[in-house]
Amino acid sequence: MKLYQSNLSPFASRCRIQIYAKAIDDIECCPPPGGLSSDEYKTHNPTGKMPALEIDGHVLGESEVICEYLEDRFPTPSLRPQDVLDRAHVRLLSRVTDLYILDPLFDLFPQMDPNNRDQTAVDKTLAVLKTNFALWEDYLTRGGYSDGDYAVGDKLTLADCAMVPALFVMVNLLPTFGVADPLVDTSRLARYWENIQKDESCSRVLSEMAEGFKAIMGGA
Amino acid sequence: MKLYQSNLSPFASRCRIQIYAKAIDDIECCPPPGGLSSDEYKTHNPTGKMPALEIDGHVLGESEVICEYLEDRFPTPSLRPQDVLDRAHVRLLSRVTDLYILDPLFDLFPQMDPNNRDQTAVDKTLAVLKTNFALWEDYLTRGGYSDGDYAVGDKLTLADCAMVPALFVMVNLLPTFGVADPLVDTSRLARYWENIQKDESCSRVLSEMAEGFKAIMGGA
């Protein structure tokens, strides 16, 4: 199998945490053929987005679909809790991260240059994010989190796979827009972020994301 | 259990098709307490959106999460195929419907009145939809559909639950915006739409949606 991806993409990073945690060794990580959104890549994955998983000529797009597929195909160790309600909380946290956190965060990427920035649009997005961070904290609490190492229960789940890369983007991107400490109003989320970085698969992917981030920011 | 919903909501209709097909009889369908987006309703479901499923004081939002929960809790009859790749295609079709079809379709709702319409915004959304309908047809084909009664395989799945309400909105809403036959360029999707209406649970929900639509359009 091949995972078309980049190390910095939070959606691809979500899949890599899972792949490392499950020790799936027959997936080769490589860049999208022809580049992201290219006509060549669209013959593989029609949306032109990453990640996509190629399996014997079939291509699955959408990180969430890939994660669920890998759970179905490689059930052990499971990153879906046994209890059906816990499992639903995992899916809820994953989806909230995807739609209500990463979606607005991505709106900030074209505004990175402070000399070429639509400040009204930025302020609007920052206000949405502030509301949605509170929503995220609320869902984390509803899922049973108080001060543990993992989002739901006491083991790594697909919720952590989704949340960790989004938190990386959040804490690294928002200071550029004047938000020095994005987690200041969400104490459980802050505690979660501190604790989850001890997990081996999460820590490995966070290092890979940091390398990718340094490269685009013009670091050494 | 209670499903907070309305009969016209395509997201709630997705859950109702599943509930009818699985004959789950202990779910009461009722409107969101205090109304959609109200402060009262947000104490139940923080996004203020519908549907939401209340289970012994716990509330799950997001139709996709609710559908997966109901499959986990009431596994028979299963609306997820046995084969893991088919199962992934079901999830892919559901997600494409959700994000690439319903999301832009919802942008058209505030533009219903032809005398108070931002035509530039409408044209932009219609162009996105045209591209995304082709994407939908592509995913339907990749999932193995040629001319059967169901989207994936020969039985009702969660893909049908997601697609049918979106197709209802599409064929009923787009003529208002000058698109007389939205399915003219997507022959497989057109065939699918014709065939799937024979399914009992789909046909029941389509009648309920039609009632709801007639009510908001000022019909008898």
Interface residues (C-beta under 8 A of the other chain):
Chain A: P46 T47 I55 H58 V59 L60 G61 E62 E64 V65 I66 E68 Y69 D72 R73 V84 L85 R87 A88 R91 L92 R95 V96 Y100 L135 D138 Y139 R142
Chain B: P46 T47 I55 H58 V59 L60 G61 E62 E64 V65 I66 E68 Y69 D72 R73 V84 L85 R87 A88 R91 L92 R95 V96 Y100 L135 D138 Y139 R142
